[in-house]
Amino acid sequence: MKELEYPPLHPEGIKDIDEEQLYPVFVQPFGRGQAHDYRQNLLIQFGQFINQFKRLGLKAELWIDGSFCTRAPDPSDVDLVFFFDLIAIDQLEGDKRDLFERLFTNRKFMKAQYRVEVFYEANSDLLAYQKWQRDFGTCYDDVTPKGIFRIYFN
């Protein structure tokens, strides 16, 4: 069955935002009502995931995509790809190492817990950037351009 297509919230290219802009970009445009409330709850769960991620203290570039980045009133999840320095990941120890493993290697659990579909790549891998730009940069038809939202964590 073909996915229902909704117009993108950002038409094409990468749009840099910060955490304070998440609500104005992804929830506020939906006014009041069911779509607003649904997206607000999804954003709260996404925010809980981000709070867990911040405990790692890692620098990262985060790309946000999926139907959450469209006018869809009820996206099932938020698609994410993080770009990291893999050396910094290798240097994580103890509780931080365990937390990283939970957040980034158990995708089914993260989707159930936080409603995020999360992936990660090396920030030095240009082919990975190109792959995700191609995958995230178009709608379901693989032709219509769709913007990618990006947040940097330092």
N, C-alpha and C positions, 0 to 999 in steps of 0.2 A: 504494500500500500504506500502510495506517495505521500510524503509529509506535506502538510498544509504550509504554504509559503506566506510569510509576512514581510513587509518592507523593513529594511534595516534601520536602526536608530542612527547610524552614521553611514553615509553612502559608500565611501571608498577610502582606503588607506588606513594608516595607524593614527589613532586619536589618543594623545596622552591625557590622562586624568589622574587625580589623586583620590584618596579614600573619601574625602569630604564630598566629592562629586558623585559618588555612587548612587545615593538616593536621588539627587536631581536628574541624573542621566537615565537611570533604570526603573525608577518608580514614579516620580512626580509627574512625568508626561501622561500618565494613565488616569489622572484626575482622582476622583473618589469613587469607591465602589469595589466590586469584586476583583477586577484585574489589579487595581492598586493594592488591595489587601493581600492578594495572592503573591504578587511580586515583592511586596514588603516582607512577607514571611520568608520568601526565598532569599532575599537580601540579608535578612537577619542570620539565616543559617550559613550563608556564604561568609558573612562577617565573623561568625564563630570559627569557621575554618581558618580565616586569615589571622585571627587572634592566636590560634594554636601555632600557625606557621611562624608568627613573629617571635614566639618563644625560642625559636632556633637561632635567632640572631644572624641569619644569612642575608647577604645581598642577593637580590633577584630582580629579574624583569618578568612581569606577569602579563600575559595576554589573556583577555576575556573574550569569549565568543559564544556561539550557539544561538539558539532561539531566544535566549535572555537578551541578546543584542539586537533583537528585532521588535516589531510591534506586537509580537505574540502576547496575548493576555495571560497565558498560563504555561510558561515554559516548564519543562519537567526538571531541569537542572541548569547549572551554570558550567559551561565548558571552559577549562583553564589549561594553559601550558605555562610552566615556569622555566626560565632559563637561568641556570646557576653556574658558578665556578665549581667544577666537580672536585677540585682539590679541597675547597672549603667543606664540601660534603664529606669527603674522606677523613677530614680532621675532626668531625663531630665525634663526641665520646659520651658514654653513659646514657643518661636520660635523654639528652638531645639526639643522640644516634637512634635510640628507640622511638622517639617521637617522629623523627624524619621517616623512619621505616613505616610507621603507622600511617602517616599522612600521604606518603608518596608511593607505597608499594601495594597497598590494599585498596585498590580503586573501588571495588564493589562496596566495601564497608564505608568508604568516604562518601560514596553516592547515597547510601542509605542514611548515614549519620548527618551529613551536611548538604546533601543534594548538589554536590560538585562532581564533575567528571574531570579528574586531574591527571595531567601528564607533566613530565619534566625532561629537559634536554640540557646539554652542555652549552654554556653561553659562547663557547669558542667554535661551535659547529655551524658553519654558514649554510651547509646543506639542510640542517634541521630548521633553521630560520626560513629558508626558502620553502621547505615542505609545509610548515605551519602557515606561512603567508598564503600559500596556494590553498590549503585546506580551510583555513579560517577566513580567507579573504573573498570567498564567494558564497552565494546562497546555495541551497540544495541542488539547484540545476547545474552547479559547477561553472556557470558562466556569468551570472549577474553579480557585479561587485558588491561587497559588503564590508563595512569598516570593522576594524579590530580595535578594541580598547586596551590601552597599556598603562600599567602602574609600575613604578620603580620602588623597590624597597631597599633602603640603605642601612 
